[in-house]
Amino acid sequence: MDKDSRYYLAGFLNACVMASLMPVLSLYAYRYLDATASELSALLGGYALSSIAYAFIIARIVERVGKHKVGLFAISFIACGALLVLANTQNYTLSCIVMLLLFAPFHASTSLLMGVAFRYFSSEKINRVNARLMATVSAAWVVCPGIAFYLVEYVGFSWFFYLLGALLPLLAGIFLILPTGNTSTLPAGPHKNNVVEKQYMTIAPDDVNRTLQRVGEWHQYRHLVAPALFFAVVSFAITLYQHLLPVYFVEQSLPVSLVGTLFMTAAVMEVALIVRCVNLLSRFSYHQLFMAASACGIVFFILLPFNQSMLYLFALQALKAIMYGFMAGLGVNLLQGLLPSQPTFGATLYQNAFAFGMLLAGFVTGAVVEYLPAAQLFGFSAFLMLVAVLILLLAKRAFGVPSQS
């Protein structure tokens, strides 16, 4: 295996951990911990908030210190210890503490890995590398959920956690042998959009100016607000659809077993699009590609309830694949391009924007199911994609990064 391929192996195994645990987490709480509905919401919501906070904190610390591989190694072994504790307890309170305090830091692993890659690969390659790393995430979600459900059904949660925990030391070892040393993608100066950063770099470091610098540090991130909000809204729409589709199948008396097959079909198409969509940057801007993806999302959610034919539903997955594939394949590149001096923070912002959208979807799903008829379940997702289009129209300049092929 060549050195560069180690990044893709690390990306795939890293995604396998999350793609194995997250789908069975609610089942774990209900069946293994005997949690109530409110306790389940507390666990899932608390984990989402904790992982978002950890990802931001770890990214900021590592960005300043520069020890990405040490951070990856540490959070991998901490997560391994957390899984070993989960394998040996059925206490709900202890499990919550372990998930929120010990396993949640592992949420930062993808952004840290992308930060290492940004520093290693040349600027000509980094867009393709990011797309391929995101493709490994989709590939893991094709393979791992089915295996995870099989394991918890036939060997139990304890052995499932042991097996998943055994993967983490291997992953930590791969993190340590990732090639490093090329920093050609890191700019010598601030990004052209970081006007405040340019200004205070030339100011004498007295007490007053240090205070202004701290204020300026936050002002330099203003141009990231619109893209982050855009990704959060898109994640909200997609995750809500994923929560509602099984309910829709039950309401329409369709075979629920085919929900997983629909998700897998879309994921396979998404992998191909994620890998290749960076080629489109030579002809189209980020803004144009995201506008096309949002339009596909609106059409997808509007057309979904019009027909219950399996062929029709499978054919529509191509629209969903375009919607998600463009976001996943180009999102990290956009934010790292807008914040090139802090690539790990850029990747973290993308990841946490999607995580925040997932958190909102979890809170809203119950109300949508209760108050909307089956035929209108996906109307709210369509509305959210319209909001995404509005963000693109109102903040077009915020998506303006020079294209790299």
C-alpha positions as CSV (number, residue, x, y, z in Angstrom):
1,M,0.0,0.0,0.0
2,D,1.4,3.4,-1.0
3,K,1.7,6.1,1.6
4,D,-1.2,8.2,0.2
5,S,-3.6,5.3,0.4
6,R,-3.1,5.1,4.1
7,Y,-5.3,8.2,4.4
8,Y,-8.2,6.5,2.6
9,L,-7.8,3.4,4.7
10,A,-7.8,5.5,7.9
11,G,-10.8,7.5,6.6
12,F,-12.8,4.3,5.9
13,L,-12.0,2.6,9.2
14,N,-12.7,5.8,11.1
15,A,-16.1,6.1,9.4
16,C,-16.8,2.4,10.1
17,V,-16.7,3.1,13.9
18,M,-19.4,5.8,13.6
19,A,-21.4,4.0,10.9
20,S,-21.5,0.9,13.2
21,L,-22.4,2.5,16.5
22,M,-24.8,5.3,15.5
23,P,-27.5,3.2,13.7
24,V,-27.8,0.9,16.8
25,L,-27.5,3.5,19.5
26,S,-31.3,3.9,19.9
27,L,-31.8,0.2,20.0
28,Y,-29.0,-0.1,22.6
29,A,-30.8,2.4,24.8
30,Y,-34.2,0.7,24.5
31,R,-33.2,-2.9,24.6
32,Y,-30.0,-3.0,26.6
33,L,-30.4,-0.1,29.0
34,D,-34.2,-0.3,29.1
35,A,-34.4,3.5,28.6
36,T,-37.7,5.5,28.4
37,A,-38.4,7.7,25.4
38,S,-37.4,10.8,27.3
39,E,-34.1,9.1,28.4
40,L,-33.4,8.1,24.8
41,S,-33.9,11.8,23.7
42,A,-31.6,12.9,26.5
43,L,-28.9,10.4,25.5
44,L,-29.1,11.2,21.7
45,G,-29.5,14.9,22.2
46,G,-26.8,15.1,24.9
47,Y,-24.4,13.1,22.8
48,A,-24.9,15.4,19.8
49,L,-24.4,18.5,21.8
50,S,-21.3,17.1,23.6
51,S,-19.7,15.9,20.3
52,I,-20.2,19.3,18.7
53,A,-18.6,21.1,21.6
54,Y,-15.7,18.6,21.8
55,A,-15.1,18.9,18.1
56,F,-14.8,22.7,18.2
57,I,-12.6,22.6,21.3
58,I,-10.3,19.9,20.1
59,A,-10.0,21.5,16.6
60,R,-9.0,24.9,18.1
61,I,-6.5,23.3,20.5
62,V,-4.9,21.1,17.8
63,E,-4.9,23.9,15.3
64,R,-2.8,26.0,17.7
65,V,-0.5,23.2,18.9
66,G,-0.2,21.4,15.6
67,K,-0.2,17.8,17.0
68,H,-2.9,16.4,14.8
69,K,-1.7,12.8,14.9
70,V,-1.2,12.8,18.7
71,G,-4.8,14.1,19.0
72,L,-6.1,11.3,16.7
73,F,-4.2,8.7,18.7
74,A,-5.5,10.0,22.0
75,I,-9.2,10.2,21.1
76,S,-9.0,6.8,19.5
77,F,-7.8,5.1,22.7
78,I,-10.2,7.1,24.9
79,A,-13.0,5.9,22.7
80,C,-11.8,2.3,22.9
81,G,-11.9,2.6,26.7
82,A,-15.4,4.0,26.5
83,L,-16.6,1.1,24.4
84,L,-15.1,-1.4,26.9
85,V,-17.0,0.3,29.7
86,L,-20.3,0.2,27.7
87,A,-19.7,-3.5,27.1
88,N,-19.8,-4.2,30.8
89,T,-22.6,-2.1,32.1
90,Q,-26.3,-1.8,31.7
91,N,-26.6,1.3,33.9
92,Y,-28.2,4.1,32.0
93,T,-26.6,6.9,34.0
94,L,-23.1,5.5,33.6
95,S,-23.6,4.8,29.9
96,C,-24.7,8.5,29.4
97,I,-21.6,9.7,31.2
98,V,-19.3,7.5,29.2
99,M,-20.9,8.5,25.9
100,L,-21.0,12.2,26.6
101,L,-17.6,12.5,28.2
102,L,-15.4,9.8,26.8
103,F,-16.8,8.7,23.4
104,A,-18.0,12.1,22.2
105,P,-14.4,13.4,21.6
106,F,-14.1,10.8,18.8
107,H,-16.5,12.9,16.8
108,A,-13.5,15.2,16.1
109,S,-11.5,12.4,14.3
110,T,-12.7,13.1,10.8
111,S,-11.9,16.8,10.9
112,L,-8.5,16.1,12.5
113,L,-7.8,13.6,9.7
114,M,-8.7,16.1,7.1
115,G,-6.5,18.6,8.8
116,V,-3.5,16.3,8.5
117,A,-4.3,15.6,4.8
118,F,-4.6,19.3,4.1
119,R,-1.0,19.8,5.3
120,Y,0.4,16.7,3.5
121,F,-1.2,16.9,0.0
122,S,-0.4,19.6,-2.5
123,S,-3.0,22.3,-3.2
124,E,-3.5,20.7,-6.7
125,K,-4.6,17.4,-5.0
126,I,-6.4,18.4,-1.8
127,N,-9.8,18.9,-3.4
128,R,-9.8,15.3,-4.8
129,V,-8.4,13.9,-1.6
130,N,-11.1,15.6,0.5
131,A,-13.8,14.2,-1.9
132,R,-12.3,10.7,-1.6
133,L,-12.2,10.9,2.2
134,M,-15.9,11.9,2.2
135,A,-16.5,9.0,-0.2
136,T,-15.0,6.6,2.4
137,V,-17.6,7.9,4.9
138,S,-20.5,7.1,2.5
139,A,-18.9,3.7,1.7
140,A,-18.8,2.9,5.4
141,W,-22.5,3.7,5.7
142,V,-23.2,1.3,2.9
143,V,-21.4,-1.6,4.6
144,C,-21.5,-1.2,8.3
145,P,-25.1,-0.6,9.5
146,G,-26.2,-4.0,8.2
147,I,-23.3,-5.7,9.9
148,A,-23.9,-3.8,13.1
149,F,-27.6,-4.9,13.3
150,Y,-26.6,-8.5,12.6
151,L,-24.0,-8.5,15.3
152,V,-26.3,-7.0,18.0
153,E,-29.0,-9.4,17.1
154,Y,-27.0,-12.6,17.1
155,V,-24.0,-12.0,19.4
156,G,-25.4,-9.2,21.7
157,F,-24.3,-5.7,22.5
158,S,-21.4,-6.7,24.8
159,W,-19.6,-8.6,22.1
160,F,-20.5,-5.9,19.6
161,F,-18.8,-3.3,21.8
162,Y,-15.8,-5.5,22.3
163,L,-15.4,-6.1,18.5
164,L,-15.8,-2.4,17.8
165,G,-13.4,-1.5,20.5
166,A,-10.8,-3.8,19.0
167,L,-10.9,-1.8,15.8
168,L,-9.8,1.4,17.5
169,P,-6.2,0.5,18.5
170,L,-5.7,-0.6,14.8
171,L,-7.1,2.7,13.7
172,A,-4.9,4.6,16.2
173,G,-1.8,2.7,14.7
174,I,-2.8,3.7,11.2
175,F,-3.2,7.4,12.3
176,L,0.4,7.3,13.7
177,I,1.9,6.0,10.4
178,L,0.1,8.6,8.2
179,P,2.7,10.4,6.0
180,T,3.3,14.0,6.9
181,G,5.8,16.8,6.1
182,N,4.3,18.6,3.1
183,T,2.9,22.0,4.2
184,S,2.6,23.5,0.7
185,T,-1.2,23.9,1.0
186,L,-0.9,26.2,4.1
187,P,-0.8,29.8,3.0
188,A,1.9,32.1,4.3
189,G,-0.5,34.9,5.0
190,P,-4.2,35.2,5.8
191,H,-7.0,34.6,3.3
192,K,-8.1,37.5,1.2
193,N,-11.5,37.5,2.9
194,N,-9.9,37.8,6.4
195,V,-9.7,41.6,6.2
196,V,-9.6,42.1,10.0
197,E,-6.8,39.5,10.3
198,K,-4.7,41.5,7.7
199,Q,-5.4,44.7,9.5
200,Y,-4.3,43.7,13.0
201,M,-1.2,41.9,11.9
202,T,0.5,45.2,11.5
203,I,-0.6,46.8,14.8
204,A,1.8,47.1,17.7
205,P,1.1,44.5,20.4
206,D,0.0,46.8,23.3
207,D,-2.8,46.0,25.7
208,V,-5.5,47.9,23.8
209,N,-4.6,46.3,20.5
210,R,-4.5,42.8,22.0
211,T,-8.1,43.3,23.0
212,L,-8.9,44.5,19.5
213,Q,-7.1,41.5,18.1
214,R,-9.3,39.1,20.1
215,V,-12.4,40.8,18.8
216,G,-10.9,40.7,15.3
217,E,-10.4,37.0,15.5
218,W,-14.1,36.4,15.7
219,H,-14.9,39.0,13.1
220,Q,-12.8,37.1,10.6
221,Y,-15.2,34.2,10.7
222,R,-18.2,36.3,9.6
223,H,-17.9,35.1,6.0
224,L,-18.3,31.5,7.3
225,V,-21.8,32.1,8.8
226,A,-23.8,31.7,5.6
227,P,-22.1,28.5,4.4
228,A,-22.3,26.9,7.8
229,L,-26.0,27.8,8.0
230,F,-26.5,26.5,4.6
231,F,-25.0,23.1,5.4
232,A,-27.0,22.9,8.7
233,V,-30.3,23.5,6.9
234,V,-29.5,20.9,4.2
235,S,-28.5,18.4,6.9
236,F,-31.7,19.2,8.7
237,A,-33.7,18.4,5.6
238,I,-31.9,15.2,4.8
239,T,-31.9,13.8,8.3
240,L,-35.6,14.6,8.7
241,Y,-36.2,12.6,5.5
242,Q,-34.2,9.7,6.9
243,H,-36.3,9.7,10.1
244,L,-39.6,10.0,8.3
245,L,-39.1,7.5,5.5
246,P,-39.8,4.4,7.8
247,V,-42.9,6.1,9.2
248,Y,-44.1,6.9,5.6
249,F,-43.6,3.2,4.6
250,V,-45.7,2.1,7.6
251,E,-48.4,4.6,6.9
252,Q,-48.6,3.6,3.2
253,S,-48.4,-0.2,4.1
254,L,-45.2,-0.6,2.2
255,P,-42.5,-3.1,3.1
256,V,-40.3,-1.5,5.8
257,S,-37.5,-3.9,5.0
258,L,-36.9,-1.9,1.7
259,V,-36.1,1.3,3.6
260,G,-32.5,0.1,4.1
261,T,-32.2,-0.9,0.5
262,L,-33.3,2.6,-0.6
263,F,-30.7,4.1,1.7
264,M,-28.0,1.8,0.4
265,T,-29.0,2.5,-3.3
266,A,-28.6,6.2,-2.7
267,A,-25.3,5.8,-0.8
268,V,-23.8,3.8,-3.7
269,M,-24.6,6.6,-6.1
270,E,-23.4,9.2,-3.6
271,V,-20.0,7.6,-3.4
272,A,-19.5,7.9,-7.2
273,L,-20.7,11.5,-7.2
274,I,-18.6,12.5,-4.2
275,V,-15.4,11.2,-5.8
276,R,-16.1,12.9,-9.2
277,C,-18.0,16.1,-8.4
278,V,-14.7,18.0,-7.8
279,N,-14.1,17.7,-11.5
280,L,-17.0,20.0,-12.1
281,L,-15.2,22.9,-10.3
282,S,-13.2,23.5,-13.5
283,R,-16.5,24.5,-15.2
284,F,-18.8,25.6,-12.4
285,S,-18.6,27.6,-9.2
286,Y,-19.4,26.2,-5.7
287,H,-22.5,28.5,-5.7
288,Q,-23.8,27.0,-9.0
289,L,-23.2,23.4,-7.9
290,F,-24.9,23.9,-4.5
291,M,-27.8,25.7,-6.3
292,A,-28.2,22.6,-8.5
293,A,-28.0,20.3,-5.6
294,S,-30.6,22.3,-3.7
295,A,-33.0,22.3,-6.7
296,C,-32.6,18.5,-6.9
297,G,-33.5,18.3,-3.2
298,I,-36.7,20.3,-3.6
299,V,-37.8,18.2,-6.6
300,F,-37.0,15.0,-4.7
301,F,-39.0,15.9,-1.6
302,I,-42.0,17.2,-3.6
303,L,-42.1,14.1,-5.9
304,L,-41.5,11.5,-3.3
305,P,-45.1,11.0,-2.1
306,F,-46.7,11.1,-5.6
307,N,-46.2,7.4,-6.2
308,Q,-45.6,4.3,-4.1
309,S,-44.1,2.2,-6.8
310,M,-40.8,0.7,-5.8
311,L,-39.3,1.4,-9.2
312,Y,-40.4,5.0,-8.9
313,L,-38.9,5.4,-5.4
314,F,-35.6,3.8,-6.4
315,A,-35.4,6.1,-9.5
316,L,-35.9,9.2,-7.3
317,Q,-32.8,8.2,-5.3
318,A,-30.7,9.7,-8.1
319,L,-32.0,13.2,-7.1
320,K,-31.2,12.5,-3.5
321,A,-27.7,11.3,-4.4
322,I,-27.0,14.6,-6.3
323,M,-28.3,16.6,-3.4
324,Y,-26.1,14.9,-0.8
325,G,-23.2,14.0,-3.1
326,F,-22.5,17.6,-4.0
327,M,-22.7,18.7,-0.3
328,A,-20.4,16.0,1.0
329,G,-18.0,16.2,-1.9
330,L,-17.6,20.0,-2.0
331,G,-18.5,21.2,1.5
332,V,-15.2,20.7,3.2
333,N,-13.3,22.1,0.2
334,L,-15.4,25.2,0.4
335,L,-14.9,25.9,4.1
336,Q,-11.1,25.1,3.9
337,G,-10.9,27.4,1.0
338,L,-12.6,30.2,2.9
339,L,-10.3,29.5,5.9
340,P,-7.0,28.2,4.5
341,S,-4.9,29.1,7.5
342,Q,-7.0,26.9,9.7
343,P,-8.0,23.8,7.6
344,T,-8.9,21.6,10.6
345,F,-11.3,24.2,11.9
346,G,-12.8,24.5,8.5
347,A,-13.4,20.7,8.3
348,T,-14.8,20.8,11.9
349,L,-17.2,23.6,11.0
350,Y,-18.6,21.5,8.1
351,Q,-18.9,18.4,10.3
352,N,-20.6,20.3,13.2
353,A,-23.0,22.1,10.8
354,F,-24.2,18.8,9.6
355,A,-24.3,17.5,13.2
356,F,-26.4,20.5,14.3
357,G,-28.9,19.8,11.5
358,M,-29.2,16.2,12.6
359,L,-29.8,17.4,16.2
360,L,-32.6,19.7,15.0
361,A,-34.2,16.9,12.9
362,G,-34.3,14.7,16.0
363,F,-36.3,17.2,17.9
364,V,-38.7,18.0,15.0
365,T,-39.5,14.5,13.8
366,G,-42.1,13.8,16.5
367,A,-44.0,16.9,15.8
368,V,-44.0,16.4,12.0
369,V,-45.3,12.8,12.4
370,E,-48.0,14.0,14.8
371,Y,-49.4,17.0,12.9
372,L,-48.8,16.2,9.2
373,P,-50.6,13.6,7.2
374,A,-48.5,10.9,5.4
375,A,-48.7,12.6,2.0
376,Q,-47.2,15.8,3.5
377,L,-44.5,14.3,5.7
378,F,-41.7,15.4,3.3
379,G,-43.2,18.9,2.8
380,F,-41.1,20.3,5.6
381,S,-37.9,19.0,4.1
382,A,-38.8,20.6,0.8
383,F,-39.4,23.9,2.7
384,L,-36.0,23.6,4.3
385,M,-34.4,23.2,0.9
386,L,-36.2,26.3,-0.2
387,V,-34.6,28.1,2.8
388,A,-31.2,26.7,1.6
389,V,-31.8,28.2,-1.9
390,L,-32.7,31.5,-0.2
391,I,-29.4,31.5,1.7
392,L,-27.5,30.9,-1.6
393,L,-29.3,33.8,-3.3
394,L,-28.8,36.2,-0.4
395,A,-25.2,35.3,0.4
396,K,-23.8,34.5,-3.0
397,R,-20.4,36.1,-2.3
398,A,-19.9,33.9,0.8
399,F,-19.6,30.9,-1.5
400,G,-17.0,32.5,-3.7
401,V,-13.8,30.5,-3.6
402,P,-11.4,30.2,-6.6
403,S,-12.1,26.9,-8.2
404,Q,-9.4,24.2,-8.1
405,S,-9.5,21.2,-10.4
